[in-house]
């Protein structure tokens, strides 16, 4: 049932009507639109020769000191000459960024992003002054993607600041940023960034097309857009890479990808992406290539361990005890002597408890969250073992699985693995290794059929992808990464000159 006291939503025709020359009529229309908006300020004043003017702004979004100094004071001291119009008034203001608005919609949209509006009696239209100044968080180190060596700058909630961070890294006119507005109520600005000479036109047009098809009340975070433009909505795996690091965005754009930055969130989206890109860390490229390759393979190993280790333990212990060495089997049997549950129930009990503790640690205040999660896991594990509910080997398996999941650099992939671990565990508990293999086969088929903006999720299934193995299976030296991935334009496939390869050392040279 609707609230009868709520103000009516303004009609489209009311917003789209032109700004009249009559100041009183404009004031009445804006009073109706901004009724019960406590932050809206209407400041009437007179220009030096007696012309009536009205300045409209929102508290907390506009710089009042700059308004008085750069708009009100100059106009009070000046006078309007015949034929001046709004253009003549604009020349009297020491404001670098201002433009004219012809409709009520343009005026209101400017107000809600912090741009005051100036209306003058007898002049149709309004001047939109870019004197926005709202509270924003400073440039901090990314919390979710920390590195030992590398840039410490991270995106913030201000879209203008994020755009400047990207422009500082890509100082070329080929780097384009197109702005769109999404959300009927939030009117959220979204920026699509790409390098014109590198990114494929088809990719850029596809991104813009999917954004233009979004019709929703509001967008509060980039995840709202991610769900609306991804290829497969039923897949647990993310099909866009989310990052709060400008250096990651710049590196992705130089590979021919597109970037989406959303106002009000520090997380940008990269399209297209792949499973291997989601398992990479920025630090892979800031360390020597040998270290990067070893760490990358360690990460791949622990990715499989986080997905399959509990299921493998349950399958072998339930159906395939002959695969376990006798000494180890006797030790496990002795530890499970008084356990009343089968291995599957024991694993599910411990995994669910561990996931609950992990979520509790995330939701609690930072000062106590880590202590509660670690101490809670130790206490519960020890208590469950002492009570005879779980065996010590199971506690160790769950602990190693948890450590393995922490190796995954992106949270969205880690939570997907945590979700898939349970159905694979059930298959292993009912069918043994056969069920485990069926789960793996089904997962590989799903990943092979998955697409991210038309590009295969597993890069090995992309045509002509052999040269990209140098940056997936291994992290080749910087001088060997001379070709861009297949996502870039073929006409601009070379990343660097072949002369970057180090010359062989000569004796005495």
C-alpha positions as CSV (number, residue, x, y, z in Angstrom):
1,X,0.0,0.0,0.0
2,X,1.5,3.4,-1.0
3,X,2.1,6.2,1.5
4,X,-0.4,9.0,0.7
5,X,1.9,11.6,2.3
6,X,4.8,10.9,-0.1
7,X,5.4,13.6,-2.6
8,X,4.5,12.6,-6.2
9,X,7.3,11.6,-8.6
10,X,7.7,14.5,-11.1
11,X,6.4,13.8,-14.5
12,X,8.8,13.5,-17.4
13,X,7.3,16.6,-19.1
14,X,7.9,18.7,-16.0
15,X,11.6,17.8,-15.9
16,X,12.0,18.2,-19.6
17,X,10.4,21.6,-19.9
18,X,12.7,24.5,-20.8
19,X,13.8,27.0,-18.2
20,X,11.7,30.1,-18.7
21,X,12.8,33.7,-18.7
22,X,10.5,34.5,-15.7
23,X,12.4,34.0,-12.5
24,X,9.3,33.6,-10.3
25,X,7.9,30.9,-12.6
26,X,11.2,29.0,-12.4
27,X,11.3,29.4,-8.6
28,X,7.8,28.0,-8.3
29,X,8.7,25.0,-10.4
30,X,11.9,24.2,-8.5
31,X,10.1,24.7,-5.2
32,X,7.7,22.0,-6.2
33,X,10.4,19.6,-7.4
34,X,12.6,20.1,-4.3
35,X,9.8,20.1,-1.8
36,X,10.9,18.6,1.6
37,X,14.5,18.5,0.4
38,X,16.1,20.0,3.6
39,X,19.5,20.3,1.9
40,X,18.3,22.5,-0.9
41,X,19.2,26.2,-0.6
42,X,17.6,29.0,-2.6
43,X,19.6,32.2,-2.3
44,X,18.0,35.3,-4.0
45,X,20.2,38.4,-4.6
46,X,20.4,41.3,-6.9
47,X,23.1,42.0,-9.5
48,X,24.7,45.4,-9.2
49,X,22.2,47.2,-11.5
50,X,19.2,45.8,-9.8
51,X,18.5,42.6,-11.9
52,X,17.1,39.8,-9.7
53,X,19.0,36.6,-9.6
54,X,18.7,33.2,-7.8
55,X,21.4,30.9,-6.8
56,X,20.4,27.2,-6.0
57,X,22.7,24.7,-4.4
58,X,22.7,21.7,-2.0
59,X,24.4,21.9,1.4
60,X,27.3,19.5,1.7
61,X,27.8,19.1,-2.0
62,X,28.9,22.6,-3.0
63,X,31.6,24.9,-1.7
64,X,29.8,27.7,-0.1
65,X,32.9,29.8,0.4
66,X,33.8,29.6,-3.2
67,X,30.2,30.4,-4.1
68,X,30.3,33.7,-2.2
69,X,33.8,34.6,-3.5
70,X,33.5,33.6,-7.2
71,X,29.8,34.0,-7.9
72,X,27.9,36.2,-5.6
73,X,30.5,38.9,-4.8
74,X,31.5,39.5,-8.5
75,X,27.9,39.8,-9.6
76,X,26.9,42.2,-6.8
77,X,29.8,44.5,-7.8
78,X,29.0,44.3,-11.5
79,X,26.2,45.4,-13.8
80,X,24.4,43.9,-16.8
81,X,24.6,45.7,-20.1
82,X,22.0,45.4,-22.8
83,X,22.5,42.2,-24.8
84,X,24.7,40.6,-22.3
85,X,22.5,37.5,-21.6
86,X,23.9,34.5,-19.7
87,X,27.0,34.5,-21.9
88,X,27.9,38.0,-20.7
89,X,27.3,37.1,-17.1
90,X,29.5,34.0,-17.5
91,X,32.3,36.2,-18.6
92,X,32.1,38.2,-15.4
93,X,32.6,35.1,-13.2
94,X,36.1,33.9,-12.4
95,X,35.1,30.3,-12.7
96,X,36.9,28.1,-15.2
97,X,34.3,25.3,-15.6
98,X,30.7,26.5,-16.2
99,X,28.1,25.8,-18.9
100,X,24.5,26.7,-19.8
101,X,21.5,24.5,-19.1
102,X,18.3,24.8,-21.1
103,X,16.0,22.4,-19.3
104,X,14.9,21.7,-15.7
105,X,16.4,18.2,-16.0
106,X,19.9,19.5,-16.7
107,X,19.6,22.0,-13.8
108,X,18.4,19.3,-11.3
109,X,21.0,16.7,-12.4
110,X,23.7,19.3,-12.0
111,X,22.5,20.1,-8.5
112,X,22.6,16.5,-7.3
113,X,26.3,16.2,-8.3
114,X,27.2,19.4,-6.4
115,X,27.0,22.0,-9.2
116,X,25.1,25.1,-8.2
117,X,22.7,26.8,-10.7
118,X,22.4,30.5,-11.3
119,X,19.2,31.9,-12.8
120,X,18.7,35.6,-13.8
121,X,15.3,37.3,-14.3
122,X,14.6,37.9,-17.9
123,X,17.1,35.4,-19.2
124,X,16.0,31.9,-20.3
125,X,18.2,29.1,-19.2
126,X,20.6,28.8,-16.3
127,X,24.3,28.8,-15.6
128,X,25.7,25.6,-14.1
129,X,28.8,26.3,-12.0
130,X,31.2,23.5,-11.3
131,X,31.9,24.3,-7.6
132,X,31.3,20.9,-6.3
133,X,33.0,20.0,-3.0
134,X,31.8,17.0,-1.0
135,X,33.5,15.0,1.6
136,X,35.5,12.1,0.2
137,X,38.0,9.6,1.3
138,X,41.7,10.2,0.5
139,X,43.8,8.0,-1.7
140,X,44.7,4.9,0.5
141,X,46.5,1.7,0.0
142,X,44.2,-1.1,-1.4
143,X,43.0,-3.3,1.4
144,X,42.0,-6.3,-0.6
145,X,45.0,-6.4,-3.0
146,X,48.1,-5.5,-0.9
147,X,51.5,-6.2,-2.4
148,X,55.0,-6.2,-0.9
149,X,56.5,-4.3,-3.9
150,X,54.4,-2.1,-6.1
151,X,52.3,1.1,-6.1
152,X,50.4,1.9,-2.9
153,X,47.6,4.0,-4.5
154,X,44.1,2.6,-4.7
155,X,40.8,3.9,-6.1
156,X,38.4,5.8,-3.9
157,X,34.7,6.6,-4.0
158,X,35.1,9.8,-6.0
159,X,34.9,9.1,-9.7
160,X,36.8,12.3,-10.7
161,X,39.7,11.2,-8.5
162,X,39.7,7.7,-10.0
163,X,39.7,9.2,-13.5
164,X,42.7,11.3,-12.6
165,X,44.6,8.3,-11.2
166,X,44.1,6.5,-14.5
167,X,45.1,9.6,-16.6
168,X,48.3,9.9,-14.7
169,X,49.3,6.4,-15.8
170,X,48.1,6.5,-19.4
171,X,49.2,9.9,-20.7
172,X,48.0,9.4,-24.3
173,X,45.0,10.8,-26.2
174,X,44.3,7.2,-27.3
175,X,43.1,6.6,-23.7
176,X,39.4,7.3,-23.9
177,X,36.8,7.6,-21.1
178,X,33.2,7.7,-22.0
179,X,30.6,8.7,-19.4
180,X,27.1,7.2,-19.0
181,X,24.4,7.7,-16.4
182,X,22.7,4.5,-15.0
183,X,19.8,4.3,-12.6
184,X,16.5,6.3,-12.6
185,X,16.8,7.3,-9.0
186,X,20.5,7.3,-8.2
187,X,21.7,8.7,-11.6
188,X,25.0,7.0,-11.1
189,X,27.8,8.0,-13.4
190,X,29.7,5.1,-15.1
191,X,32.9,5.6,-17.0
192,X,33.9,3.2,-19.8
193,X,37.7,3.4,-20.3
194,X,39.7,1.9,-23.1
195,X,42.7,2.5,-25.3
196,X,41.4,3.3,-28.8
197,X,44.4,2.0,-30.7
198,X,44.6,-1.3,-28.7
199,X,41.0,-2.4,-27.8
200,X,38.8,-3.9,-30.4
201,X,35.9,-1.7,-31.5
202,X,33.5,-4.7,-31.1
203,X,34.4,-5.0,-27.4
204,X,33.9,-1.3,-26.7
205,X,30.5,-1.3,-28.5
206,X,29.4,-4.4,-26.7
207,X,30.2,-2.9,-23.3
208,X,28.4,0.3,-24.2
209,X,25.4,-1.7,-25.6
210,X,25.1,-3.8,-22.4
211,X,25.2,-0.7,-20.2
212,X,22.6,1.1,-22.3
213,X,20.2,-1.9,-21.8
214,X,20.2,-1.4,-18.0
215,X,16.9,-0.1,-16.7
216,X,16.9,-0.1,-12.9
217,X,16.1,2.3,-10.1
218,X,19.6,2.5,-8.8
219,X,23.2,1.5,-8.9
220,X,25.1,1.7,-5.6
221,X,28.1,-0.5,-6.3
222,X,29.9,-1.9,-9.3
223,X,28.6,-5.4,-8.4
224,X,25.1,-4.2,-9.3
225,X,26.3,-3.5,-12.9
226,X,28.4,-6.7,-12.9
227,X,25.4,-8.9,-12.5
228,X,23.4,-7.1,-15.2
229,X,26.1,-7.3,-17.9
230,X,27.8,-10.6,-17.4
231,X,27.4,-13.4,-19.9
232,X,26.2,-16.2,-17.6
233,X,24.1,-15.2,-14.6
234,X,23.9,-18.8,-13.2
235,X,27.7,-19.4,-13.0
236,X,29.3,-19.1,-9.5
237,X,32.5,-17.8,-11.2
238,X,32.9,-14.0,-11.8
239,X,33.1,-13.1,-15.5
240,X,34.5,-9.6,-14.8
241,X,37.6,-8.9,-12.8
242,X,37.0,-6.4,-10.0
243,X,40.0,-4.4,-8.7
244,X,40.8,-1.3,-6.7
245,X,44.2,-0.9,-8.1
246,X,44.9,1.7,-10.9
247,X,48.0,-0.2,-12.0
248,X,46.0,-3.3,-12.6
249,X,43.5,-1.4,-14.7
250,X,46.3,0.3,-16.7
251,X,48.0,-3.0,-17.5
252,X,44.6,-4.6,-18.5
253,X,43.8,-1.7,-20.8
254,X,47.2,-2.1,-22.5
255,X,46.2,-5.7,-23.3
256,X,43.1,-4.5,-25.2
257,X,40.5,-4.8,-22.4
258,X,37.9,-2.3,-21.3
259,X,37.4,-0.9,-17.8
260,X,34.3,0.3,-16.0
261,X,34.5,2.7,-13.1
262,X,31.4,3.4,-11.1
263,X,30.7,6.5,-9.0
264,X,30.6,5.8,-5.2
265,X,32.8,2.6,-5.2
266,X,36.5,2.0,-5.2
267,X,36.1,-1.2,-7.3
268,X,36.5,-1.0,-11.0
269,X,35.6,-3.8,-13.5
270,X,37.8,-5.2,-16.2
271,X,36.2,-7.0,-19.2
272,X,36.9,-9.5,-20.6
273,X,38.7,-11.7,-18.1
274,X,39.7,-15.4,-17.7
275,X,40.2,-17.8,-14.9
276,X,43.9,-17.5,-15.1
277,X,43.7,-13.7,-14.9
278,X,41.6,-14.1,-11.7
279,X,44.3,-16.3,-10.2
280,X,47.1,-13.8,-10.8
281,X,48.4,-11.1,-8.5
282,X,49.9,-7.7,-9.4
283,X,53.0,-8.7,-7.5
284,X,53.7,-11.4,-10.1
285,X,55.0,-8.7,-12.4
286,X,56.9,-6.7,-9.7
287,X,59.2,-9.6,-8.7
288,X,61.7,-11.4,-10.8
289,X,60.1,-13.7,-13.3
290,X,61.5,-16.9,-11.7
291,X,59.8,-16.0,-8.4
292,X,56.7,-15.0,-10.2
293,X,56.4,-18.3,-11.9
294,X,57.1,-20.4,-8.8
295,X,54.5,-18.4,-6.8
296,X,52.0,-18.6,-9.6
297,X,52.3,-22.4,-9.8
298,X,52.0,-22.6,-6.0
299,X,48.8,-20.6,-6.3
300,X,47.4,-23.0,-9.0
301,X,48.3,-25.9,-6.8
302,X,46.6,-24.5,-3.7
303,X,43.5,-23.5,-5.8
304,X,43.0,-27.2,-6.7
305,X,43.8,-28.1,-3.0
306,X,41.1,-25.7,-1.7
307,X,38.6,-27.2,-4.1
308,X,39.4,-30.9,-3.9
309,X,41.4,-31.8,-0.7
310,X,38.4,-32.5,1.7
311,X,36.6,-34.4,-1.1
312,X,39.7,-36.5,-1.8
313,X,40.1,-37.3,1.9
314,X,36.5,-38.3,2.3
315,X,36.5,-40.5,-0.9
316,X,39.7,-42.4,0.0
317,X,38.7,-42.9,3.6
318,X,35.2,-44.1,2.8
319,X,35.7,-46.3,-0.3
320,X,39.4,-46.6,-1.2
321,X,41.3,-47.4,2.0
322,X,43.7,-49.6,0.0
323,X,45.3,-46.5,-1.5
324,X,46.5,-45.4,1.9
325,X,49.8,-46.8,3.3
326,X,49.2,-49.3,6.0
327,X,51.0,-47.3,8.8
328,X,49.0,-44.2,7.9
329,X,45.8,-46.1,7.6
330,X,46.3,-47.6,11.1
331,X,47.0,-44.2,12.6
332,X,43.9,-42.7,11.0
333,X,41.8,-45.7,12.1
334,X,43.0,-45.3,15.7
335,X,42.1,-41.6,15.7
336,X,38.6,-42.3,14.4
337,X,37.9,-45.1,16.9
338,X,35.5,-43.1,19.0
339,X,34.1,-40.9,16.2
340,X,30.3,-41.5,15.9
341,X,30.0,-39.9,12.4
342,X,31.1,-41.1,8.9
343,X,33.8,-39.1,7.2
344,X,31.4,-37.2,5.0
345,X,29.4,-35.9,8.0
346,X,32.6,-35.1,9.9
347,X,33.9,-33.1,6.9
348,X,30.7,-31.2,6.4
349,X,30.5,-30.4,10.1
350,X,34.0,-29.0,10.2
351,X,33.8,-27.1,6.9
352,X,30.6,-25.4,7.8
353,X,32.0,-24.4,11.2
354,X,35.2,-23.1,9.6
355,X,33.2,-21.0,7.0
356,X,31.0,-19.6,9.8
357,X,34.1,-18.6,11.8
358,X,35.6,-17.0,8.7
359,X,32.5,-14.9,8.0
360,X,32.3,-13.9,11.7
361,X,35.9,-12.7,11.5
362,X,35.0,-10.6,8.5
363,X,31.9,-9.0,10.0
364,X,33.4,-8.2,13.4
365,X,35.4,-5.0,14.0
366,X,38.9,-5.2,12.6
367,X,40.5,-5.0,16.1
368,X,38.9,-8.3,17.3
369,X,37.9,-10.0,14.0
370,X,41.2,-11.7,13.2
371,X,41.7,-12.7,16.9
372,X,38.2,-14.2,17.1
373,X,38.5,-16.2,13.8
374,X,41.9,-17.6,14.7
375,X,41.3,-18.3,18.4
376,X,37.8,-19.6,17.6
377,X,39.1,-22.1,15.1
378,X,41.7,-23.3,17.5
379,X,39.3,-23.6,20.4
380,X,36.5,-25.2,18.5
381,X,38.9,-27.6,16.7
382,X,40.5,-28.7,20.0
383,X,37.1,-28.9,21.8
384,X,35.6,-31.0,18.9
385,X,38.6,-33.3,19.0
386,X,38.4,-33.7,22.8
387,X,34.7,-34.4,22.6
388,X,35.1,-37.1,20.1
389,X,33.1,-35.4,17.4
390,X,35.9,-35.1,14.8
391,X,39.3,-36.7,14.4
392,X,42.6,-34.9,14.4
393,X,43.3,-35.7,10.7
394,X,40.1,-34.1,9.7
395,X,40.9,-30.9,11.6
396,X,44.3,-30.9,9.8
397,X,42.6,-31.4,6.4
398,X,40.2,-28.5,7.0
399,X,42.9,-26.3,8.3
400,X,45.1,-26.9,5.2
401,X,42.0,-26.3,3.0
402,X,41.4,-23.0,4.7
403,X,45.1,-21.9,4.2
404,X,44.8,-22.9,0.6
405,X,41.8,-20.8,0.0
406,X,43.7,-17.8,1.4
407,X,46.2,-18.2,-1.4
408,X,43.5,-17.2,-4.0
409,X,44.2,-13.4,-4.7
410,X,40.6,-12.4,-5.6
411,X,37.8,-12.8,-3.1
412,X,35.2,-13.5,-5.7
413,X,37.0,-16.5,-7.0
414,X,37.8,-17.7,-3.4
415,X,34.1,-17.6,-2.4
416,X,33.2,-19.5,-5.6
417,X,35.6,-22.3,-4.7
418,X,34.2,-22.4,-1.1
419,X,30.7,-22.8,-2.5
420,X,31.7,-25.6,-5.0
421,X,33.6,-27.5,-2.4
422,X,30.4,-28.8,-0.8
423,X,28.7,-30.4,-3.9
424,X,32.0,-32.0,-4.8
425,X,32.3,-33.3,-1.3
426,X,28.8,-34.8,-1.4
427,X,29.7,-36.5,-4.7
428,X,32.9,-37.9,-3.2
429,X,31.0,-39.1,-0.1
430,X,28.4,-41.0,-2.1
431,X,30.4,-42.3,-5.1
432,X,34.0,-42.1,-4.0
433,X,36.7,-41.2,-6.5
434,X,34.2,-41.7,-9.3
435,X,32.0,-39.0,-7.9
436,X,35.1,-36.8,-7.4
437,X,36.0,-37.2,-11.1
438,X,32.4,-36.6,-12.2
439,X,32.5,-33.3,-10.3
440,X,35.8,-32.3,-11.8
441,X,34.6,-33.2,-15.3
442,X,31.4,-31.2,-14.8
443,X,33.4,-28.2,-13.6
444,X,35.8,-28.3,-16.5
445,X,32.9,-28.5,-19.0
446,X,31.3,-25.5,-17.3
447,X,34.5,-23.5,-17.4
448,X,35.2,-24.4,-21.0
449,X,31.7,-23.2,-22.0
450,X,31.8,-20.0,-20.0
451,X,32.4,-16.7,-21.9
452,X,33.4,-13.3,-20.7
453,X,32.2,-10.7,-23.3
454,X,32.5,-13.4,-26.0
455,X,36.0,-14.5,-25.0
456,X,36.7,-18.0,-23.6
457,X,37.0,-18.2,-19.9
458,X,39.8,-20.8,-20.3
459,X,42.3,-19.2,-22.6
460,X,43.5,-22.5,-23.9
461,X,40.3,-22.8,-25.9
462,X,40.9,-19.5,-27.6
463,X,42.1,-19.7,-31.2
464,X,45.7,-18.7,-31.6
465,X,46.3,-18.5,-27.9
466,X,49.7,-20.3,-27.8
467,X,51.6,-17.1,-27.4
468,X,49.5,-16.2,-24.3
469,X,50.8,-19.3,-22.5
470,X,53.9,-17.2,-21.6
471,X,51.6,-15.2,-19.2
472,X,49.3,-17.9,-18.0
473,X,51.2,-21.2,-17.3
474,X,54.3,-19.2,-16.5
475,X,55.3,-15.6,-16.0
476,X,57.9,-15.1,-18.7
477,X,60.6,-12.5,-18.4
478,X,59.5,-8.9,-19.3
479,X,61.5,-8.9,-22.5
480,X,59.7,-12.0,-23.7
481,X,56.2,-10.6,-23.3
482,X,56.4,-8.8,-26.6
483,X,52.9,-9.7,-27.9
484,X,49.6,-8.6,-26.6
485,X,46.9,-11.2,-25.9
486,X,44.3,-12.1,-28.5
487,X,41.9,-9.6,-26.9
488,X,43.8,-6.7,-28.5
489,X,43.6,-5.5,-32.1
490,X,45.6,-7.6,-34.5
491,X,47.0,-4.4,-36.1
492,X,48.5,-3.4,-32.8
493,X,49.6,-6.8,-31.5
494,X,53.2,-5.9,-30.6
495,X,53.6,-4.7,-27.1
496,X,57.3,-3.8,-27.3
497,X,60.3,-3.9,-29.6
498,X,62.3,-7.2,-30.1
499,X,65.4,-5.2,-29.3
500,X,64.5,-5.3,-25.6
501,X,65.9,-8.8,-25.4
502,X,69.2,-8.7,-23.4
503,X,72.3,-9.2,-25.5
504,X,74.6,-12.0,-24.6
505,X,77.6,-11.0,-22.4
506,X,80.9,-11.1,-24.1
507,X,84.2,-11.7,-22.4
508,X,85.9,-8.5,-21.5
509,X,82.8,-6.5,-22.7
